[in-house]
Amino acid sequence: MAWETIYRCDRCKTEQRVHTGEYRFYQVAWQDKTIELFDRVSCSVQAGWCRRCCRLRTIEEIPDLNLLQMMRSELAEKGFVAGELDLVTRPLAWIDDRIRWRRERFSPAKCFACGSIEVESAARSDQEKILHAGCGGLFRAFDSDHFVPSMAYLVPSEGPPGESFIRLTTRLWQFIDRRNFV
């Protein structure tokens, strides 16, 4: 189940709902298309302000690479000490996939509703307060833990630019040149 949080602006009293906790997984080129959904690289999400949507939305949370590496070394160390390597192998593979994805990730976090990178997330230590752009107030979690049906989504991911990316960019510039945009 996903959950819904209602945020209220402390200045203008506007209320907005944000759904988080839905299952989102990246489509990465190096993972086989037949891989089980829950074995894919998962997306981390948080509530944030999208400038294009002009409202609170569910946005990506890009994990810190150093944090992922620390998690991996901690898990590996505890697993080897406990002598339960089989219980550690799968989580290690999951973290290794996230580390690989994170190293290949170029763009900043995006809005899941419109794809814009013009998003502002709450500070990690202050997750329950989000700036209400245009108003100057702060959205605060007003009511939460309303469970809603959960969905699973596949989200396009980024990787190193390949030949198709270069071809697309070249065609885009040719189109711009033909139109003589000034």
Buried (B, 14 or more C-beta within 10 A) or exposed (E): EBBBBBBBBEEEEBEBBBBBBBBBBBEBEEBEEEEEEEBBBBBEBBBBBBBBBEBBBBBBBBBEEEEBEEBBEEBBEEBEEEEEEEEBEEBBEBBEBBBBBBEBBEEEBBBBEEEBBEBEBBEEEEEBBBBBEEBEBBBEBBEEEEEEEEEEEEBEBBBEEEEEEEEEEEEEEEEEEEEEEE
